[in-house]
Amino acid sequence: MANIASARKRARQSVRQNAQNSSQRSTLRTAIKSVRKAIGAGDKAAATQVMQQAQSVIDRISDKRIIHKNAASRYKSRLAAAIKAMA
């Protein structure tokens, strides 16, 4: 444990921030899974609708720098390509 007051405060803050970031990453993963599930079901209209919501989540988490902007772009691109490839 840290001995200096500022280091103790930093340790407290990092615990809270880690919990918040973990929650946000979980939300991201859930959004991506929901799009993949819709793609697997074969309903293109539903997949497109879910994709719009997922894009919002991905962009929001990217803006907070929880994931890198290029990773966010990659997720969106691959999901969009999967929806486009649906028959």
MOPAC internal coordinates of N, CA, C and O (Angstrom, degrees):
PM7 1SCF
backbone

  N    0.0000 0     0.00 0     0.00 0    0    0    0
  C    1.4601 1     0.00 0     0.00 0    1    0    0
  C    1.5218 1   109.10 1     0.00 0    2    1    0
  O    1.2310 1   121.45 1   -33.61 1    3    2    1
  N    1.3098 1   114.83 1   146.39 1    3    2    1
  C    1.4631 1   120.77 1  -178.33 1    5    3    2
  C    1.5203 1   110.88 1   -70.52 1    6    5    3
  O    1.2310 1   120.61 1   -30.89 1    7    6    5
  N    1.3293 1   116.44 1   149.11 1    7    6    5
  C    1.4565 1   121.74 1  -179.72 1    9    7    6
  C    1.5208 1   112.70 1   -99.16 1   10    9    7
  O    1.2310 1   120.42 1   153.05 1   11   10    9
  N    1.3189 1   116.80 1   -26.95 1   11   10    9
  C    1.4570 1   121.01 1  -176.64 1   13   11   10
  C    1.5262 1   108.72 1   -87.51 1   14   13   11
  O    1.2310 1   120.50 1   -38.48 1   15   14   13
  N    1.3295 1   116.64 1   141.52 1   15   14   13
  C    1.4595 1   121.76 1  -174.89 1   17   15   14
  C    1.5238 1   111.97 1   -58.08 1   18   17   15
  O    1.2310 1   120.48 1   137.96 1   19   18   17
  N    1.3111 1   116.68 1   -42.04 1   19   18   17
  C    1.4657 1   119.32 1  -178.59 1   21   19   18
  C    1.5281 1   110.63 1   -66.91 1   22   21   19
  O    1.2310 1   120.26 1   145.94 1   23   22   21
  N    1.3246 1   117.12 1   -34.06 1   23   22   21
  C    1.4680 1   120.49 1   178.24 1   25   23   22
  C    1.5291 1   110.73 1   -71.11 1   26   25   23
  O    1.2310 1   120.59 1   143.49 1   27   26   25
  N    1.3344 1   116.48 1   -36.51 1   27   26   25
  C    1.4679 1   119.65 1   176.61 1   29   27   26
  C    1.5288 1   110.55 1   -64.51 1   30   29   27
  O    1.2310 1   121.02 1   137.87 1   31   30   29
  N    1.3322 1   115.65 1   -42.13 1   31   30   29
  C    1.4628 1   120.18 1   178.44 1   33   31   30
  C    1.5336 1   110.02 1   -62.82 1   34   33   31
  O    1.2310 1   120.73 1   137.25 1   35   34   33
  N    1.3137 1   116.21 1   -42.75 1   35   34   33
  C    1.4722 1   120.81 1  -179.89 1   37   35   34
  C    1.5237 1   110.13 1   -61.15 1   38   37   35
  O    1.2310 1   120.67 1   140.22 1   39   38   37
  N    1.3238 1   116.33 1   -39.78 1   39   38   37
  C    1.4641 1   120.83 1   178.91 1   41   39   38
  C    1.5271 1   110.34 1   -64.56 1   42   41   39
  O    1.2310 1   120.26 1   138.84 1   43   42   41
  N    1.3319 1   117.10 1   -41.16 1   43   42   41
  C    1.4660 1   120.62 1   177.56 1   45   43   42
  C    1.5248 1   110.43 1   -63.28 1   46   45   43
  O    1.2310 1   120.81 1   135.52 1   47   46   45
  N    1.3235 1   116.05 1   -44.48 1   47   46   45
  C    1.4544 1   120.25 1  -178.55 1   49   47   46
  C    1.5293 1   111.13 1   -64.58 1   50   49   47
  O    1.2310 1   120.69 1   140.33 1   51   50   49
  N    1.3183 1   116.28 1   -39.67 1   51   50   49
  C    1.4629 1   119.15 1  -177.14 1   53   51   50
  C    1.5199 1   111.06 1   -65.87 1   54   53   51
  O    1.2310 1   120.03 1   147.08 1   55   54   53
  N    1.3264 1   117.54 1   -32.92 1   55   54   53
  C    1.4666 1   120.32 1   176.88 1   57   55   54
  C    1.5267 1   109.94 1   -63.91 1   58   57   55
  O    1.2310 1   120.30 1   133.58 1   59   58   57
  N    1.3234 1   117.03 1   -46.42 1   59   58   57
  C    1.4667 1   120.93 1   179.39 1   61   59   58
  C    1.5342 1   111.29 1   -64.32 1   62   61   59
  O    1.2310 1   120.98 1   135.44 1   63   62   61
  N    1.3229 1   115.73 1   -44.56 1   63   62   61
  C    1.4635 1   119.64 1  -178.58 1   65   63   62
  C    1.5232 1   111.47 1   -64.84 1   66   65   63
  O    1.2310 1   120.80 1   142.07 1   67   66   65
  N    1.3406 1   116.08 1   -37.93 1   67   66   65
  C    1.4573 1   120.36 1   178.95 1   69   67   66
  C    1.5213 1   110.18 1   -63.24 1   70   69   67
  O    1.2310 1   120.33 1   137.69 1   71   70   69
  N    1.3308 1   116.97 1   -42.31 1   71   70   69
  C    1.4610 1   120.68 1   178.99 1   73   71   70
  C    1.5316 1   110.80 1   -63.73 1   74   73   71
  O    1.2310 1   120.46 1   137.28 1   75   74   73
  N    1.3053 1   116.72 1   -42.72 1   75   74   73
  C    1.4661 1   121.15 1  -179.93 1   77   75   74
  C    1.5243 1   110.96 1   -65.48 1   78   77   75
  O    1.2310 1   120.43 1   135.41 1   79   78   77
  N    1.3382 1   116.79 1   -44.59 1   79   78   77
  C    1.4583 1   120.56 1  -179.78 1   81   79   78
  C    1.5256 1   111.01 1   -65.22 1   82   81   79
  O    1.2310 1   120.30 1   141.56 1   83   82   81
  N    1.3317 1   117.04 1   -38.44 1   83   82   81
  C    1.4623 1   120.65 1   178.50 1   85   83   82
  C    1.5164 1   110.34 1   -62.90 1   86   85   83
  O    1.2310 1   120.48 1   138.86 1   87   86   85
  N    1.3181 1   116.68 1   -41.14 1   87   86   85
  C    1.4581 1   121.18 1   177.95 1   89   87   86
  C    1.5249 1   110.76 1   -62.38 1   90   89   87
  O    1.2310 1   120.53 1   136.54 1   91   90   89
  N    1.3233 1   116.59 1   -43.46 1   91   90   89
  C    1.4646 1   120.98 1  -179.97 1   93   91   90
  C    1.5288 1   110.73 1   -64.47 1   94   93   91
  O    1.2310 1   120.01 1   137.94 1   95   94   93
  N    1.3464 1   117.58 1   -42.06 1   95   94   93
  C    1.4652 1   120.75 1   178.13 1   97   95   94
  C    1.5262 1   110.94 1   -63.16 1   98   97   95
  O    1.2310 1   120.79 1   142.97 1   99   98   97
  N    1.3222 1   116.09 1   -37.03 1   99   98   97
  C    1.4581 1   120.31 1   177.64 1  101   99   98
  C    1.5203 1   110.62 1   -63.98 1  102  101   99
  O    1.2310 1   120.35 1   138.28 1  103  102  101
  N    1.3139 1   116.94 1   -41.72 1  103  102  101
  C    1.4646 1   121.82 1   176.88 1  105  103  102
  C    1.5304 1   110.48 1   -60.72 1  106  105  103
  O    1.2310 1   120.96 1   138.50 1  107  106  105
  N    1.3195 1   115.78 1   -41.50 1  107  106  105
  C    1.4644 1   121.45 1   178.18 1  109  107  106
  C    1.5212 1   110.55 1   -60.75 1  110  109  107
  O    1.2310 1   120.51 1   130.75 1  111  110  109
  N    1.3135 1   116.64 1   -49.25 1  111  110  109
  C    1.4646 1   120.78 1  -178.36 1  113  111  110
  C    1.5241 1   111.13 1   -62.36 1  114  113  111
  O    1.2310 1   120.68 1   140.42 1  115  114  113
  N    1.3265 1   116.30 1   -39.58 1  115  114  113
  C    1.4655 1   120.53 1   178.52 1  117  115  114
  C    1.5295 1   110.68 1   -63.37 1  118  117  115
  O    1.2310 1   120.44 1   138.35 1  119  118  117
  N    1.3258 1   116.76 1   -41.65 1  119  118  117
  C    1.4673 1   120.66 1   179.71 1  121  119  118
  C    1.5270 1   110.62 1   -63.43 1  122  121  119
  O    1.2310 1   120.53 1   137.66 1  123  122  121
  N    1.3242 1   116.59 1   -42.34 1  123  122  121
  C    1.4645 1   120.60 1  -179.84 1  125  123  122
  C    1.5327 1   110.05 1   -66.07 1  126  125  123
  O    1.2310 1   120.70 1   138.42 1  127  126  125
  N    1.3266 1   116.26 1   -41.58 1  127  126  125
  C    1.4649 1   120.02 1   179.27 1  129  127  126
  C    1.5207 1   111.10 1   -63.73 1  130  129  127
  O    1.2310 1   120.16 1   142.91 1  131  130  129
  N    1.3281 1   117.30 1   -37.09 1  131  130  129
  C    1.4618 1   119.82 1  -179.26 1  133  131  130
  C    1.5285 1   110.99 1   -65.88 1  134  133  131
  O    1.2310 1   120.44 1   144.15 1  135  134  133
  N    1.3256 1   116.76 1   -35.85 1  135  134  133
  C    1.4636 1   119.87 1   177.36 1  137  135  134
  C    1.5228 1   109.57 1   -67.99 1  138  137  135
  O    1.2310 1   120.29 1   134.76 1  139  138  137
  N    1.3348 1   117.05 1   -45.24 1  139  138  137
  C    1.4596 1   120.70 1   179.64 1  141  139  138
  C    1.5234 1   111.54 1   -62.19 1  142  141  139
  O    1.2310 1   120.73 1   143.73 1  143  142  141
  N    1.3218 1   116.22 1   -36.27 1  143  142  141
  C    1.4619 1   120.88 1   177.84 1  145  143  142
  C    1.5256 1   110.38 1   -65.56 1  146  145  143
  O    1.2310 1   120.20 1   137.76 1  147  146  145
  N    1.3365 1   117.22 1   -42.24 1  147  146  145
  C    1.4584 1   121.43 1   178.35 1  149  147  146
  C    1.5223 1   110.76 1   -65.24 1  150  149  147
  O    1.2310 1   120.33 1   142.60 1  151  150  149
  N    1.3264 1   116.97 1   -37.40 1  151  150  149
  C    1.4626 1   120.80 1   177.57 1  153  151  150
  C    1.5269 1   109.71 1   -65.47 1  154  153  151
  O    1.2310 1   121.18 1   137.62 1  155  154  153
  N    1.3307 1   115.35 1   -42.38 1  155  154  153
  C    1.4614 1   119.96 1   179.33 1  157  155  154
  C    1.5185 1   112.84 1   -63.87 1  158  157  155
  O    1.2310 1   120.47 1   148.10 1  159  158  157
  N    1.3258 1   116.72 1   -31.90 1  159  158  157
  C    1.4630 1   121.01 1   178.90 1  161  159  158
  C    1.5223 1   111.34 1   -71.38 1  162  161  159
  O    1.2310 1   120.07 1   158.31 1  163  162  161
  N    1.3205 1   117.47 1   -21.69 1  163  162  161
  C    1.4606 1   121.37 1   176.02 1  165  163  162
  C    1.5142 1   115.21 1    88.68 1  166  165  163
  O    1.2310 1   120.05 1  -171.48 1  167  166  165
  N    1.3172 1   117.51 1     8.52 1  167  166  165
  C    1.4687 1   120.52 1  -179.97 1  169  167  166
  C    1.5289 1   108.91 1   -96.63 1  170  169  167
  O    1.2310 1   121.00 1   -77.04 1  171  170  169
  N    1.3148 1   115.69 1   102.96 1  171  170  169
  C    1.4661 1   120.09 1  -174.66 1  173  171  170
  C    1.5214 1   112.49 1   -66.77 1  174  173  171
  O    1.2310 1   120.05 1   142.24 1  175  174  173
  N    1.3255 1   117.51 1   -37.76 1  175  174  173
  C    1.4702 1   120.53 1  -179.90 1  177  175  174
  C    1.5255 1   110.75 1   -65.22 1  178  177  175
  O    1.2310 1   120.59 1   136.42 1  179  178  177
  N    1.3305 1   116.47 1   -43.58 1  179  178  177
  C    1.4682 1   120.02 1   178.41 1  181  179  178
  C    1.5173 1   110.76 1   -66.56 1  182  181  179
  O    1.2310 1   120.66 1   140.21 1  183  182  181
  N    1.3285 1   116.34 1   -39.79 1  183  182  181
  C    1.4653 1   120.46 1   179.68 1  185  183  182
  C    1.5248 1   110.59 1   -62.97 1  186  185  183
  O    1.2310 1   120.36 1   140.75 1  187  186  185
  N    1.3269 1   116.91 1   -39.25 1  187  186  185
  C    1.4638 1   121.06 1   178.92 1  189  187  186
  C    1.5208 1   110.45 1   -65.58 1  190  189  187
  O    1.2310 1   120.83 1   138.72 1  191  190  189
  N    1.3245 1   116.01 1   -41.28 1  191  190  189
  C    1.4710 1   120.75 1   178.65 1  193  191  190
  C    1.5241 1   111.01 1   -63.23 1  194  193  191
  O    1.2310 1   120.37 1   133.70 1  195  194  193
  N    1.3189 1   116.90 1   -46.30 1  195  194  193
  C    1.4718 1   121.57 1  -179.36 1  197  195  194
  C    1.5289 1   109.68 1   -66.86 1  198  197  195
  O    1.2310 1   120.64 1   146.27 1  199  198  197
  N    1.3338 1   116.37 1   -33.73 1  199  198  197
  C    1.4597 1   120.78 1   179.99 1  201  199  198
  C    1.5250 1   110.95 1   -63.50 1  202  201  199
  O    1.2310 1   119.99 1   141.48 1  203  202  201
  N    1.3220 1   117.62 1   -38.52 1  203  202  201
  C    1.4630 1   120.34 1   178.80 1  205  203  202
  C    1.5193 1   110.68 1   -62.19 1  206  205  203
  O    1.2310 1   120.44 1   137.29 1  207  206  205
  N    1.3190 1   116.76 1   -42.71 1  207  206  205
  C    1.4626 1   120.26 1   178.48 1  209  207  206
  C    1.5235 1   110.66 1   -66.31 1  210  209  207
  O    1.2310 1   120.62 1   139.79 1  211  210  209
  N    1.3393 1   116.42 1   -40.21 1  211  210  209
  C    1.4625 1   120.80 1  -179.35 1  213  211  210
  C    1.5300 1   110.68 1   -65.80 1  214  213  211
  O    1.2310 1   120.41 1   141.61 1  215  214  213
  N    1.3284 1   116.81 1   -38.39 1  215  214  213
  C    1.4645 1   119.83 1   178.57 1  217  215  214
  C    1.5174 1   110.61 1   -61.25 1  218  217  215
  O    1.2310 1   120.61 1   141.23 1  219  218  217
  N    1.3105 1   116.44 1   -38.77 1  219  218  217
  C    1.4568 1   120.25 1   178.13 1  221  219  218
  C    1.5278 1   110.65 1   -62.09 1  222  221  219
  O    1.2310 1   120.76 1   135.39 1  223  222  221
  N    1.3201 1   116.15 1   -44.61 1  223  222  221
  C    1.4740 1   120.97 1   179.05 1  225  223  222
  C    1.5177 1   110.40 1   -64.14 1  226  225  223
  O    1.2310 1   120.34 1   134.40 1  227  226  225
  N    1.3253 1   116.95 1   -45.60 1  227  226  225
  C    1.4713 1   121.51 1  -178.43 1  229  227  226
  C    1.5298 1   110.22 1   -61.40 1  230  229  227
  O    1.2310 1   120.31 1   134.26 1  231  230  229
  N    1.3340 1   117.01 1   -45.74 1  231  230  229
  C    1.4653 1   120.48 1  -179.48 1  233  231  230
  C    1.5288 1   111.45 1   -64.13 1  234  233  231
  O    1.2310 1   120.83 1   138.63 1  235  234  233
  N    1.3253 1   116.01 1   -41.37 1  235  234  233
  C    1.4659 1   120.14 1  -178.60 1  237  235  234
  C    1.5372 1   110.54 1   -63.47 1  238  237  235
  O    1.2310 1   120.27 1   138.04 1  239  238  237
  N    1.3080 1   117.09 1   -41.96 1  239  238  237
  C    1.4616 1   120.73 1  -178.50 1  241  239  238
  C    1.5230 1   110.24 1   -72.56 1  242  241  239
  O    1.2310 1   120.54 1   145.92 1  243  242  241
  N    1.3167 1   116.57 1   -34.08 1  243  242  241
  C    1.4572 1   120.58 1   176.75 1  245  243  242
  C    1.5263 1   111.11 1   -66.76 1  246  245  243
  O    1.2310 1   120.58 1   139.80 1  247  246  245
  N    1.3289 1   116.50 1   -40.20 1  247  246  245
  C    1.4646 1   120.54 1   179.19 1  249  247  246
  C    1.5211 1   111.39 1   -62.04 1  250  249  247
  O    1.2310 1   120.50 1   148.51 1  251  250  249
  N    1.3245 1   116.65 1   -31.49 1  251  250  249
  C    1.4655 1   120.79 1   178.64 1  253  251  250
  C    1.5326 1   112.35 1   -83.29 1  254  253  251
  O    1.2310 1   121.12 1   179.84 1  255  254  253
  N    1.3327 1   115.46 1    -0.16 1  255  254  253
  C    1.4668 1   123.03 1   178.12 1  257  255  254
  C    1.5239 1   112.89 1    62.76 1  258  257  255
  O    1.2310 1   120.99 1  -148.65 1  259  258  257
  N    1.3223 1   115.70 1    31.35 1  259  258  257
  C    1.4572 1   119.75 1   173.93 1  261  259  258
  C    1.5170 1   108.64 1   -79.45 1  262  261  259
  O    1.2310 1   120.80 1   145.32 1  263  262  261
  N    1.3306 1   116.07 1   -34.68 1  263  262  261
  C    1.4590 1   121.12 1   168.61 1  265  263  262
  C    1.5233 1   107.50 1  -124.16 1  266  265  263
  O    1.2310 1   120.78 1   -22.52 1  267  266  265
  N    1.3115 1   116.12 1   157.48 1  267  266  265
  C    1.4552 1   120.89 1  -178.68 1  269  267  266
  C    1.5226 1   110.17 1   -70.27 1  270  269  267
  O    1.2310 1   120.61 1   -31.06 1  271  270  269
  N    1.3224 1   116.45 1   148.94 1  271  270  269
  C    1.4688 1   120.38 1  -177.45 1  273  271  270
  C    1.5238 1   111.76 1   -62.48 1  274  273  271
  O    1.2310 1   120.10 1   146.94 1  275  274  273
  N    1.3296 1   117.41 1   -33.06 1  275  274  273
  C    1.4627 1   119.59 1   178.51 1  277  275  274
  C    1.5282 1   111.14 1   -70.70 1  278  277  275
  O    1.2310 1   120.38 1   145.65 1  279  278  277
  N    1.3277 1   116.88 1   -34.35 1  279  278  277
  C    1.4662 1   120.29 1   176.78 1  281  279  278
  C    1.5277 1   109.14 1   -65.93 1  282  281  279
  O    1.2310 1   120.44 1   139.11 1  283  282  281
  N    1.3187 1   116.77 1   -40.89 1  283  282  281
  C    1.4592 1   120.97 1   178.06 1  285  283  282
  C    1.5282 1   110.09 1   -61.96 1  286  285  283
  O    1.2310 1   120.75 1   136.03 1  287  286  285
  N    1.2978 1   116.17 1   -43.97 1  287  286  285
  C    1.4521 1   121.07 1   179.37 1  289  287  286
  C    1.5260 1   110.74 1   -63.19 1  290  289  287
  O    1.2310 1   120.86 1   140.74 1  291  290  289
  N    1.3169 1   115.95 1   -39.26 1  291  290  289
  C    1.4615 1   121.28 1   179.61 1  293  291  290
  C    1.5325 1   111.25 1   -64.70 1  294  293  291
  O    1.2310 1   120.56 1   135.33 1  295  294  293
  N    1.3356 1   116.54 1   -44.67 1  295  294  293
  C    1.4629 1   120.47 1   177.12 1  297  295  294
  C    1.5286 1   110.71 1   -57.45 1  298  297  295
  O    1.2310 1   120.96 1   130.25 1  299  298  297
  N    1.3289 1   115.76 1   -49.75 1  299  298  297
  C    1.4596 1   120.52 1  -177.39 1  301  299  298
  C    1.5232 1   110.86 1   -62.76 1  302  301  299
  O    1.2310 1   120.34 1   137.60 1  303  302  301
  N    1.3131 1   116.96 1   -42.40 1  303  302  301
  C    1.4522 1   121.31 1  -178.15 1  305  303  302
  C    1.5228 1   111.50 1   -63.86 1  306  305  303
  O    1.2310 1   120.49 1   135.05 1  307  306  305
  N    1.3169 1   116.66 1   -44.95 1  307  306  305
  C    1.4627 1   119.66 1  -177.87 1  309  307  306
  C    1.5291 1   111.74 1   -68.34 1  310  309  307
  O    1.2310 1   120.79 1   141.17 1  311  310  309
  N    1.3213 1   116.09 1   -38.83 1  311  310  309
  C    1.4578 1   118.57 1   177.98 1  313  311  310
  C    1.5319 1   111.01 1   -66.77 1  314  313  311
  O    1.2310 1   120.72 1   138.01 1  315  314  313
  N    1.3259 1   116.23 1   -41.99 1  315  314  313
  C    1.4620 1   120.68 1   179.44 1  317  315  314
  C    1.5281 1   110.44 1   -63.71 1  318  317  315
  O    1.2310 1   120.18 1   140.72 1  319  318  317
  N    1.3267 1   117.27 1   -39.28 1  319  318  317
  C    1.4501 1   120.69 1   178.75 1  321  319  318
  C    1.5256 1   111.20 1   -66.11 1  322  321  319
  O    1.2310 1   120.76 1   142.81 1  323  322  321
  N    1.3305 1   116.15 1   -37.19 1  323  322  321
  C    1.4603 1   120.32 1   178.41 1  325  323  322
  C    1.5283 1   110.72 1   -66.23 1  326  325  323
  O    1.2310 1   120.52 1   140.58 1  327  326  325
  N    1.3273 1   116.61 1   -39.42 1  327  326  325
  C    1.4730 1   120.08 1   178.00 1  329  327  326
  C    1.5274 1   110.05 1   -67.69 1  330  329  327
  O    1.2310 1   120.64 1   138.67 1  331  330  329
  N    1.3116 1   116.38 1   -41.33 1  331  330  329
  C    1.4598 1   120.50 1  -179.27 1  333  331  330
  C    1.5236 1   111.19 1   -64.33 1  334  333  331
  O    1.2310 1   120.43 1   147.62 1  335  334  333
  N    1.3325 1   116.78 1   -32.38 1  335  334  333
  C    1.4747 1   120.93 1  -177.67 1  337  335  334
  C    1.5225 1   112.41 1   -77.90 1  338  337  335
  O    1.2310 1   120.40 1   171.11 1  339  338  337
  N    1.3419 1   116.84 1    -8.89 1  339  338  337
  C    1.4755 1   118.94 1   179.60 1  341  339  338
  C    1.5173 1   110.44 1   -65.82 1  342  341  339
  O    1.2310 1   121.00 1   -36.07 1  343  342  341
  N    1.3175 1   115.70 1   143.93 1  343  342  341
  C    1.4725 1   120.35 1  -177.47 1  345  343  342
  C    1.5148 1   110.82 1   -77.43 1  346  345  343
  O    1.2310 1   120.10 1   180.00 1  347  346  345

